[in-house]
Amino acid sequence: SSAALQSLAAGATVAILQQAAPDGSTAVVEGSGVYEAENAVRNGVDSESTAAGRSGRGYLAGWNTSGTSVTFHVNVVDGGSYAVDLRYAAGAGNATRSLSVNGAAATAVSFPGTAAWDAWSTVPTTVTLSPGHNTITLTYGPGDANYLNLDRLALAL
């Protein structure tokens, strides 16, 4: 309809007018430190949005297949040790995943079982990051077990 086209055109005009002019900066932009799992790079892991209490528009669900993974691209200004909270639900019981940073050797992360698939909990861990761009990858690898829903990664900046 013409009303829909007019609305779309008006919205596009407003979006163009609100864009910031480039300032030439090449600095690292850290952002808020909160990375929603449904926005991460997924390898064989599906997303859904049926469980209540999720932090974003969805989460990674039914994750129980060997060789599957999720990679978060994170930016920090300063290199060093950072606290990370992984928000998850494990309604089928205790789960484990392998965590690696920038492709280095993985360490095991244990996710204690939760009362239900909408009973979200948080597991803290620590990662060492380099200045600038980093990758944090969680993999269902050899020795990992059980279903896991992953909601977000929160990096303490």
C-alpha positions, -999 to 999 in steps of 0.1 A, spaced: 0 0 0 11 36 -5 9 43 33 34 15 39 57 29 13 55 64 27 62 51 62 92 31 49 105 61 30 101 84 60 119 59 82 148 56 58 151 94 56 153 96 94 179 69 96 201 86 71 198 120 89 208 104 122 240 88 110 272 101 126 299 116 104 331 95 103 357 110 126 387 91 112 393 72 145 410 39 143 407 32 181 394 0 195 357 3 205 350 -19 235 312 -16 236 293 -27 267 310 -60 272 277 -79 268 276 -103 238 243 -120 231 249 -157 221 223 -155 192 245 -128 176 277 -148 178 292 -169 150 276 -203 153 289 -236 139 261 -262 140 242 -246 170 207 -234 165 189 -205 182 154 -202 196 134 -178 218 108 -198 236 122 -199 272 112 -169 294 138 -147 310 164 -146 282 185 -115 281 182 -107 244 160 -117 215 170 -154 218 196 -179 229 215 -209 216 195 -241 222 197 -278 222 234 -277 220 247 -313 224 266 -323 192 303 -330 191 323 -306 170 298 -277 172 308 -243 186 300 -206 191 326 -178 187 323 -144 202 343 -116 187 353 -92 215 373 -60 216 393 -46 245 415 -16 247 440 -31 271 453 -67 271 452 -87 303 430 -109 325 392 -104 323 364 -119 342 337 -135 320 302 -145 330 284 -171 308 246 -170 312 230 -204 305 203 -229 313 210 -267 317 177 -283 323 189 -318 315 216 -316 342 253 -308 345 270 -299 312 306 -291 301 321 -272 271 356 -264 261 366 -227 261 395 -213 240 407 -177 234 423 -167 201 427 -204 191 448 -213 221 445 -246 240 410 -251 254 400 -254 291 369 -271 304 340 -250 317 315 -267 339 278 -256 338 259 -270 368 224 -282 360 195 -258 364 159 -266 376 144 -260 342 152 -246 307 140 -212 317 159 -212 350 189 -191 339 222 -192 359 257 -178 354 291 -195 354 321 -172 360 355 -178 344 386 -158 335 402 -152 301 434 -135 290 429 -112 261 452 -92 238 447 -55 231 422 -51 202 402 -79 186 399 -113 203 379 -145 198 363 -165 226 351 -199 214 330 -224 233 331 -259 217 313 -292 223 345 -312 221 358 -346 232 349 -352 268 322 -325 268 287 -335 278 250 -328 279 225 -303 265 231 -266 271 213 -234 263 236 -204 261 221 -169 265 251 -145 266 287 -138 275 294 -108 297 329 -95 298 338 -73 328 354 -41 313 
